[in-house]
Amino acid sequence: MRSVFYRGTGRFLTAGQKPDHKAGEIVRNNEILAPEFLGHTGGKTIFKGGDRNNGIDDRLNAVGDSADIATGYQIVTDTLTFIKKQVSEQKFYKVAPAEYFPVVVGDGAFAANLLTNRIYSVAEDFEAGNIRTGNGDTRLSMADVAVDGVNAYVQNWAKGISYSLFDVEQALRANSWDPIQGKHESRKKNWDLGIQQIAFLGSATDTRIAGLLTLAGITTNLTRITKLISTMIAAELQVFVAGLIADYFTATSSSAMPNRFVIPYADYLGMQVLVPGTVGTYPVPLISYLEEAFKKAVAGMESDFKIMPLAYCDAATNNSLRSINKNIYMLYRNDPESVRMDIPVDYTSTQANSLNNFEFQDVGYGQYTGAVAYRNLECLKFQF
């Protein structure tokens, strides 16, 4: 790819006239052509300080680090530069919310709220139904049901992208990257990462939209876990293991067992050490011991118990995103009747259109709710 182009000056050689060779001028078809260096537009040149007399700026060499940050198609190169088709993209922490708790897609598209009814059994004590024969006027005890509803607020979302004919043509000339595809991928990534944060931390601006770690109306235990589990000594670990599932069983009035224990990622990584106080007698990683112990504890009522790491549980991470600054542990049931997030309209993109066939626009849109606890007692939160 050439780094120097020659443009016509409109001046033609006359008798005795010569081009300015010091300025790099040449002659073609009797017209004087001046050099145009790639990157000259906008004050960018390949010379130190913009003055050709200072020599080439080494920072712009293709194999060196350049202090010139470009965000467009016009990038300074030299004659031996090869532009690769492969690109290196920005990376983010990615996790699938549906792997942690139910995310229902497509129910109630374009609704403003999603109402879920909760049914309660209303009846006297079982033995109130005992009757004696020979007493025809006995009033029978009655069984009944009651109903209430939980409303999930639905948030509408839309973002547009636009590009012009110049964007398309200059990208084709650069021949190294598709800007239209890049814009669409950027918007889709914005949706994916946004839904991810909403699912776990809720909205930063709307209190009606909570996340799994910020659920309202659930019990928060501040005494069971007061330090990272991976830093507990043998005696502390023994008390913790004996009490964690018991706390949940008590909170649910002995009606349910958990199947998910979500913990800070920093704690999870520290659990690869051996169980404290058991070296030589039970030499297994702490994470394996805990998962096996809790599976045994819930056996009979739940068989799908998992300990799962989540970066949003780390105090440093949730503090930077939502100013929570707490290490959070969630013990709950992965069950759509317990806790659920809805996406009534999944990410959808409209067809690109133009009013002038020069500028083009399209919109990506969707709808989402936050995480909602439908059985509050089945979500137990620990934090310090």
Protein Blocks (a to p, Z undefined) as FASTA:
>chain_A
ZZbdcddehiacdehiacdfknopaceehiacddddehkgghiafbehhiaknopafklp
fkbccfbdcfbfbdcddfkbccdfbdcddddddddfklmbccdehiaphiabdcdddddd
ddddfklmpccehiakbccddddddddddddddddddddddddfklmmmmmmnopacfkl
mmmmmmmmmmmmmmmmmmmnopakbmklccfklcghiacdfklpgcdfklpcfklmmmmm
mmmmmmmmmmnoopaccfbdcddfklmmmmmpccehigojlcccfklmmmmmmmmmmgoj
accbccdddfklpmklmmmmnonopacdddddddfklbccddfbacdddddddfklmacc
ddddddddddddfblmlpccddZZ
